Amino acid sequence: MRRLVKLAMQKPELASAMLLLLLVVLFQFRSDGVFLSVNNVRGFLGLLPETALVAVGVTLLMISGEFDLSVGSVFALMPMTMAVLVVAGWPFWVAVMLGLMLCALIGFLNGWLTIRFDIPSFITTLGMLFMARSLTVVISGGFPPRIKPGEVPSWIFVGFVDEGGLIRASVLWFIGIAIGMSLLLSRTNFGNWVRATGGFLPAAAAMGIPTGKVKIACFMICSVLAGFAGMIQSLRLNSFLPSLGEGMELQAVAAAVIGGTSLYGGVGSIIGGLIGAILIRVIDNGMVMSQVDGNWFKFAIGALTIFAVVGNAWLRRRGRAMKVETDK
Amino acid sequence: MTTPIIETRELHKWYSGVHALKGVSLKVESGEAVGLVGDNGAGKSTLINILSGLHHQDSGDVLVEGRPADIRSPKDAMRLGIETIYQYNSMVPLMTISRNVFIGREPLKWSIWGIGILDERKMREESVKAIADVDLHLRSPDALVGELSGGQRQGVAIARAMHFKSKVMILDEPTNHLSVKETAKVIGFVKGLKAQGVTSIFISHNMHHVFACCNRIVAMALGKVVLDKPAAETSIEEVSALL
């Protein structure tokens, strides 16, 4: 039993999950049942996959010990690239592939520059944040491209999949990708390398893990997921705006941290990042539904982030201090 | 005379203008326990880093079992059967014992291009066995390495090297920061290696630790080997005087 309690205390995502449950109940009560109504859940499930996919990528990258501030800009650049290509007459799928390849290239550059010149990824990706945003505006030519509804098969990504019109395809894409990422991190040798690289770089390098390549791969996955998420949002809204995803990078980091991911690397889980992302969405939406002044949203997220880090550190310390015999 | 398991010939290494190794030639015979001693900056670590693939010599040759070896990475060294256990531990504290044992050499159920699904059952079973083989008894392979004592960690690192059938084990200051009791444990592990026919190179500041488990002493000072004698023919006093 003690072992179980100890395990639970060392799993920070558990505390976040509990908080999530509590908030859902609270908002449901405070909003007189509107919070879990079909209409609200529909809106909620529309936005969730988009922000959560970004959080998943950022979480993976943070576990490997790096950081990406450029996800918000990549979130806008990918759909803009795709839309411009489609308007120019390229087939939809080719445009999607080229857009995602551009994201992969940006991720590669982020990683390669960080590793090759041994600079903090905070700086590399801060630079990329500006560059990718600027590119987005430049290729749009100042006028957002227009794609007529029905011109591209956007239903594959954002069409409703059920009769009642509650769940969009994006939710399924998101669940599939999240499970895939979670398995990649927890069940594969690559996941083992990611954790070792972020957990203790000298040991990982000494054991022959190609730590540079592992990090670059994580940067690329992170960028591609951000671009994919941006594409989903643009297709859902059917508008391609150069300002899409502004401020998203920090929300994604907040989601990862709230879910128990350490800024120093090596600690965290995909499911934790997910719970963090859901928490942020629940707070955003729940506050509106409960008729709290929406301007308090950022305050709540900020406070929760600090609280989560302090709380997780405390829980982990307490958990570790609980003596369980390791010697026979 | 048999072929030395490791031989270095005239190794030179410069670090940004500093001549760290000035022509080091050394032979290590199979089954020996060599104690490598020297003050800070004597070139011990440089020599070890070259043998373990972290750095590459500027000139000179390394021979493994009589064949010239071009060791460019830790993986190369491991492939040649040379495993290094570092002062600051070659383990990730936040990962479990079984995951640490197999870092970089994970058994896979299946894989595409080298990436695949871990065989976690095999990892657990074999790490338990490997640890028991070095006479270390831990309750669970799922415990985090960070929860182990310093001596236990070195034990797991040695178990890992044994599991992968290393022929030469380099122990870089494995007794630093350890209590007296824990140090005795690690020295016990090193003695165990000799019994199993594994060659070891034991690096330490502490003469007593080296003399307790090695049968040959090599002393370095200012990038050169200044003494190379069987442990029985020299003494702590003689070695100390040279450093």
Interface residues (C-beta under 8 A of the other chain):
Chain A: R187 T188 N189 F190 G191 N192 W193 R195 A196 G199 F200 P202 A203 A204 A205 A206 M207 G208 I209 G266 V267 R320 E325 T326 D327 K328
Chain B: S52 L54 S73 P74 K75 M78 T84 Y86 Y88 N89 S90 M91 V92 P93 L94 M95 R99 F102 I103 G104 R105 E106 L108 S111 G114 I115 G116 I117 L118 E120 H137 L138 R139 S140 A143 G146 E147 L148 Q152
